[in-house]
Amino acid sequence: MRNAFIQELVALARLHPQIALIVGDLGYSVVEPFADEFPERFINAGVAEQNMTGLAAGMASEGYHVFTYSIANFPTFRCAEQIRNDVAYHKLPVTVVSVGGGLAYGALGYSHHAVQDYALMRTLPNMLIAAPGDPMEVQACMRYLVEHPGPSYLRLGKAGEPNFHGAPPDVAPGRWLKVREGNEKRALLSTGACLQIAMEWANKDEHADRAVYTMPLWSMADKPAQAELLRFRDEVVTIEDHLQDGGFGSWLLEAKAMYAALGCTVRTVALSPEVCGTVGSQATLNRLGGLTI
């Protein structure tokens, strides 16, 4: 996904001279295509993520759409106050790019695990979460974010994610994208790189009849509209590589709770908190966290 991100960012920057990229002394062997072609719009802020975010907010207030880029927790939790006060509150066009969402950097330990980032971002009223499920959704989300500039959080996998779409899909906040035909009454719904896990689940006997959907764009503002998408379903199972508390599944549960008459059952599959502090490969940690069957 990170390669799809930088390729799309370069393509968009050729069309939009206001696009800039700031990195936190990370991204080597990935960001060079942008840095080489647009050196006047590329800044390495060093290991100073709070300053990186404040700088991005300042540039955004002068007309730039700034992408800040680093691994998992570093552009998010380390500078949460700057994102909240400088970016989200002022509705500035800054996209916080987090590489390695979930447990993609599993072997590097808890400092590199992003399993509470949805909880942080979804409580910021003006923040749009972009969690693409494959490289095609990365391109689609990038195009949407540039066409609709504002505070946003782009959560990427690491590398090697397969494509499930033949072309960049048409995305919009709160919209479900169908990836696999099946029983609409018993749908699987994922966000982010867990689309691959949802497709693996759909190949198991227990879930073989289910339609599979992904939701790459969502936010606080899109919650009420989910009632219409739940109204004609019996059960929806959400899958995410994030803790249940404050995550995607709990977001959908809150949407359902707004309408007491909705009969649909929402069942959430998320990482067990027991995985926090554990070191291992992404596949091992996802298994220990309860995402495999």
Secondary structure, DSSP 4 states (H G I P E B T S, - for coil): -HHHHHHHHHHHHHH-TTEEEEESS--TTTSHHHHHH-GGGEEE--S-HHHHHHHHHHHHHTT-EEEEEEETTTTTGGGHHHIIIIIITTT--EEEEEES-BTTTGGG-GGG-BSSHHHHHTTSTTPEEE--SSHHHHHHHHHHHHHS-SSEEEEE--S-PPP-SSS-----TT--EEEE-SEEEEEEEE-GGGHHHHHHHHTSGGGTTEEEEE--EEEGGGSTTHHHHHTT-SEEEEEEEEESTTSHHHHHHHHHHT-TT---EEEEEEE-GGGTT--S-HHHHHHHTT---
